[in-house]
């Protein structure tokens, strides 16, 4: 159980909300909707950005928009701009992720749920960001750990069925649920173990929060 607040990055928010798994995920993590937050640009992006309207079916975007009106946006800024600028200077870390990382350094009760493994790896690999990496270690949830938790509590077939509207947009989902609702538990577990082992290797011990 998470004792604090949880920020959900945009891609993961759409994946969970668009498959109607956002509220169940928050419940399994012990997070009330009032203690969850999303990135502030997401609602606009879902309505106006060609990248998002092209990538996701209308039904998925509408579910995500409905969830946006229930989950408040992150409006805080770090008290110091120096860490934020350091993070933004790393090409693989976008501004949204940089903002959350910087806030996590200042707020020990803030957690991040993210599907952006590229940003996690970049943070862990940058020598100048070692203090940031160590400061947020243990408070970052990845897609794979959330999928594993959902399957453990709700069953593989139920989660595979829920994720059908978004499966084609994510390689991890295509691999993990390669046979759709007929995917075996052995196959799913093997995919999760491989993805998690690789990410733990790249980010270092203790970086991920594994519920």
N, C-alpha and C positions, 0 to 999 in steps of 0.2 A: 504494500500500500504506500502511496506517495503522501507524504505529509508536507504539503505546500501547494504552490500553484503550478499549472502546466501550460506551457505555450506549445501550440501545434503548428508546425510549418505548413505552408500552403498546399503543397502536393499531397502530403499525408492527410491534411484536413479534407481535401476533396475525395481522396480514396475512401476514407472512413465514412464521411457524411454521404457521399454518393452511393455507397453500398448499404446505407442505413446501419452502420456499425459504430458510429461516433459515440452515441450515448451508452451503448453496451461497453465500449472500451473504457470510457470515463468511469463507469460504475465498477468495472473490474479493477481499475487502478485506485479506486477510493476517492475520485475527484468529482466534486459537485460542478455542474455547468458554470456556476458563478466563479469558480476557481480555475476555469480553463480560459485560455485566450488564443486568439488567432492573429496573424499578421494583418495590419490595418488595410493594406492594399487589396486584400483578397476579394472583397465584395465587388469592388470596381472592376478588377481583372476578370471575374466571372461574367460580368455583364458586357464589358467593352473590349477586352484584349482579344485580338484575333488568334493568338497562340492558344488561349484557353478555350475559346469557342470552337476552334478546329479540333482540339485534342480530345474533348469530352462530349459525349452525347448530351442532348438537351435535358433529358431526365436526370442525369447525374449532376449537371450544373444547377438545376432547380433545387434538388435536394441539398446541395452544398450552400446555395443562397439562403434557403430556409434555415439551415444550421448557423449561417453567419449572423442571422438576426437574433439567435439565441445565445451564441457564444460571443462575448465582448471582444473588441479589438485591443491589441496591445498599444497603449498610448504613451507609456513611460519612455523616458530617455535616460541614458547613463548620466550620472552627475559629472563624470570626467569624460572628455572627448578623446583622450589620448589612446585608450585601449580600443575604442571603436575605430579610430582611424588606422591603427595597426592592423586590425582585422580586415577592414575594407581594402587595404592595400594588397591583400593576398587574392590573386585572381580567382581562385576556385571558391571563395567565400563570398556569397552575394550580400547585399546590404541588409536584407531581412535576417539572415542567419547571423551576420556580424552584430546586429543590434541585440539579438537575444543572447549571444555569447557574452557580450559586454555587460548586459544587465545581470546575467547569472553570476558574474564575478562579484558584483556588488550586493546581490540578494541571494543568500544561501538557501532560501526556501523555494527558489525558482528552478523548474525542470523544463526540459525541451523534448518533445517528441518529433522526430524528423526522419524523412526518407532520403535526405541529402547526404549520402555516404561520401560523396566527393568533398563536401565541405568538412566533414569530420576528419577525413584523411589529411586534408590540407592543413587543418588546425594542428593535428598531431605531428605532422612532418615539419612544420616551420619552427626552427630553433628559437626565433624571436618571440614565439607565442607559447613557449613551454609553460610559463607561469599561468597563462590563461587556460591551457589544456588541463593542467593539474588542478586549477581552481574550480573547474566545472566537472571534473571527473566524478563519475557515479551518479550524474543527474541528466544523462542523455539517453533517451529511449530510441531505438531504431525500429524500422518497420518489421523486421524479422522477429524481434522479441514480442512485439504486439500481436503479430499473427500467431505465434506459438501460444501465447496466453489465450487468445480467442478460441483457437482450436481445442486447447486443453479444457476450456470451460463450456464451450457450446457444441463441440463436435466438428469433425473435419467436413462432413457433407454439408452441414448447415452453413459453415463459413465459405466453403467453395461456392455454394449456390448464391450466397449474398454478394460475393465479389465478382460475379459474372459481368455486371455492367462496366466494371473498370479493369478487368483482367488484362485485356489487350493493351492497355496503356502502360503496363509495368512489367519489365522483364522478370523481376522477382516473382510476381504472381503467375506469369506464364510457366515458369520453371516449377514453382512450388505446387501449382495445381495443374500440372501438365495434362491430366486426363479429366479435368473439370470435376464434377461431383463424383466421378468414379476413381479419383486419385486415391492411392492407398496411403495408409498412415506411415508405412515404411518409407515410401517415396517422399512424402511431405517432410518427415523428420530428417531424412538424409539431406534434403535441400536446405532446410533451416540450419542444420548443424554446419554445413559447408559454408553458407553465407556468413553465419555468426563467427565461425572460426577465422575466416578471412578478415572480417572487420575488426575483431579483437586483436588479431596479429598486427593490423595496420594502425590501430589507434592506441594500442598498448593496454596492459592489464588495468582493470578498474575503471576504464573510461566510460563504458556503457553501464546503464542501469538495467539489470535483467530481472524483471518481476517474476 
